[in-house]
């Protein structure tokens, strides 16, 4: 298959590189052209426009937010206008449930395929092909692209024939991760203020009750106060909480903790955390407890 890949940020670059390394026919496009160069060295072809990246059988998008996805999808010369009938748009971005539904309907009117396949994992997992993929869309079209998904991820979870359901699941997962970060930061601040070394506390937690990667990875970042470079920047975490709350309001599901997380991201950014990793909200409790961080 001929593949287009649009969006070569921290996540997209790793995913596109995996496809190139597997010998796939990949054409890449990024608004900042310099980001294409490492992929060109791996054999990818450069696209001068979104339309040129959509000339094949499948186009992947991995972009930051709704605005970026809407721009490349619906603008003149965008994905919807450029894909041929029966070609497939695989959207890996974390976007709103509403926009995902709009994309599904727009592609459907053009007899194009649309799959929502948001991913769980950080840039190192993308580069290693260790992402977990949540898929929504028509099973026959998912089957067509599954060999490509197997290159970029370690497992695909097909959860619904409605694409937007995959985006809802992705937002719910990020909500759980952010809640974990906040609660872990609060617990670490509590015991540290009581005289317990936070590194020793984390070692105890992650070798007993919570012997799982997310506690080890995020706990290590919080204990070390290591939030740069950002693998997942704080504004993106704030964006995801906002999208989660919009989906919850539409479904009439109260999410009290989401409001707390919203305020934590606002607090972090108000105090200069714009460029920090989203896990930096886990250090706010220590600051509030007047600990020397």
N, C-alpha and C positions, 0 to 999 in steps of 0.2 A: 504493500500500500504506500501511496504517497502521503506524507504527513506534513502538515503545517503546525508550527508551534509559535504562539503569540504570548509574550510576557516572559522576560528572562531576568527576573529578580532573583533573590536568594533561593527560592523554591523552584521556579521555572527553569533556571539555568541547570540545576542538578538533574531535573527530570528530562530535559532535552538532551543533556549530555549522555544520560543512560540510553536513550533511543539511538543516538549517534554511535555510541560504543557497541551497540548491538547490531550495527550494520544497516539500520533502517534508512530509508530515503526521506530526509528531514529538511524542510525549508523553515528558516527561523525569521521572526520579525520582532523588533523591539523599538519603542519610540526613541530610546537612547541607543543609537546605532553601535556605539563602542561595545556594548554588552554582547553583541552578536559575535565578536571576533573570536573568543575562545571556542565557540561552537563551530565556526568556520574552519578552525584548525583541526577539528575532529571530523570534518567532512560534510558539515551542513551547508546548505545553499542559502544565500542571503535573499530576503524579500525586501523590495523597496516600498511596499505598501501592505496594508492588511489584505487587500484583494489578492495580491500576488501570493500571500501565504495561504489563501483559501482555494488554490487551484487544484488541490489533490483530493484524496478520498476522505481524509479526516483532518480536522484542525483542533488542536488543544489550545485552551486559554488558561493562563495562570496569572491573574491580575489582582491588584490590591483591594479593589472595592467595587461597589455598584456603579459608580460613575465611570470608572475605567472600563468595565465590562460593557456597559451601555454604549459607551463611545465607540468601541471597536465593533460592537454587534449591530447597532442600528444606524450609524452614520452612513451617508452616501459612500458607496464603495466599501462598506463594512461586511461583516461575516454573513449576515442574513441576505444581503444583496448579492454576494459574491459566490457563495457555495453553490455547487450544482445540485440538482435534485438527487436525493438518496445519499449525498455526502453527509458526514456526521460531525457535529460540533460537540466536543467533549469539554465541558466547563469544569475545571478543577478549582476555581476560585471559591473563597468563602463569601458568598453573596446572600442577599435577602431572599426569603421564600417568595416574596412578591415578584422580584425580578426574574427568578428562575422560572416561575410560571409564565411570565411574559415571553421569555425566550422560547419556552416549549411551544407556546401558541404561535409565535412568529415563525419559527422553523417549520412547524406543522403546516402552516398556510403555504409555504414554499416547497412542501414535500421533501424537506430535509430532515435528517435525524438530529435529535438533541439528547444528550446524556449529561446529567449532573453527577460529577464524580469528585466531590471535595475530598481532601486528604487529611489524614492525621499524621503528624511527624514534623520534625524541624529540618532545617537545611541539610544537616549531616545525614539524616535518614533519606532525604531526597537524592543526594549524591550516591548513596549506597544501594538504592533500590529497595529500601526497607519501609516505605510508607504503607499505611493502611488506607484503603480506598473505600469510600461509601458511595454506592452507585444507585441512581434512580433513572428509570427510563425503560424503553421497550426492550424486552429480553433478547429479541433477535438482533437488534443493533448493538446491544452490550456484548453479545457473543462475537460479533464481528471485530470489535476492538479489544476483546479480552487479551489476545496475545500481546498487544501493546501495553495494556495495564499491568500484565505480569512482568514486564520489563521494568516499570517504574515503581512497582509496589510489591510487597510480600504477600498481601492477601486483599481480595476484593470482596466486599459485602453487598450483594444486591438486595436492597431492602424494600423497594417499591417500584411499580411501573410509573408512578408519578415523579418526575424529576425533582420537583421542589421538596419532596419528602426527604431526599438525601441532604438537602441544604438545611432543613430543620434539624436533622440528626447531627449534622456537623456543628451547628450552633449550640445544640444541647451539650455536645462533647466539650466544646471550648468553655462553656459555662461551668461544667464540672471541673475542668482543669484550673480555671481562674479561682473557683471556690477552694480548691485544694491549696493553691498558692497562698491565698489569703489566710486560710485556717492554719496552715503550717507556719506562716510568718507570725501569727498571733501566739501560737503555742510556743514557738521558739523564743519570742520576746518574754513571755511569762516565765519560763524556766530560767532564762538568762538573768532576768531581774532578780530571781530568787537564788542566784549564785551558781547555777549549773552552766558549764561550758556548752555553748550551742553546737559545736562540732561533735562533742561526745554524745550529746542528746540525739543529734541526727543519726549518728552511727548506731545508737541503741534502737531507734525507731526503724531504721531501714534494714536492720539485721534481725528484726523480730516481728513486730506488728505489721509493718508496712514495707516488706521486702519486695518492692516492685520498682520498675525503672522510673516512673514519673516522680515518685517521692525522692528517689536517689538523685535524679537529675536536677529537679527544681529545688529540692532541699539543699543540694550542694551549692547551687547558685545563690540561694538566700543566705546560707551560712557564710559563704565567702564574700558576700556583697559583690558578686561578679555579674554585672548586668550589661557589660559592653564587651564585644560588639553585640548588637541586638540580633538574635536569631528570629525573633518575632517581636516587632516593635510595639511599644505601649499604645500608640494611637490605633493600631490594628486590633489590639485587645479591646480597647474602648469601643471601637466600631462594632465588633462582634457582640458585645453586650447590648449595644443599642439595637442591633438587628434582632437579637433574641427577644428583647422587650417588645418590639413591634410585633413579632410573631405571636408572642404570648398574649398580647392585647387582642389581636385578631381572633385567637382561639379561646379567649376568655379564661386564661390560666394564670392565676396569681403566682408570681415568682419573687418573693420578698428578698431573697439573697441577691438577686440581680440588681436591685436598687443599691445595695451596699457596694457591690462591685463597681457599679457606675460611678459612685462617689469616690471610690478609691482611685480609679483611673483619672478622674478629674483632679483629685488631690495631687497625684503623682505628676501630672502634666503641669499643674499650676506651680509646682516647686521645681520646674526645670527638667522633668524626666521625659521630655519629648522623644529623645533619641535612645532611651534605655530599653532593654528587653522588658516585656510585659511582666515578667516575674519580679520586677522591682517593686510591685505593690506589696510583695511579701516582706519588705523591709520597713514599711510604713509603721507597723505596730511597734517596732523597736524605737523608731524616732519618737512616736507618741509616748513611749515609756521613758523617754529621756536617757536611753542607753547610748553609749559611745559606739557608734556603728563604724 
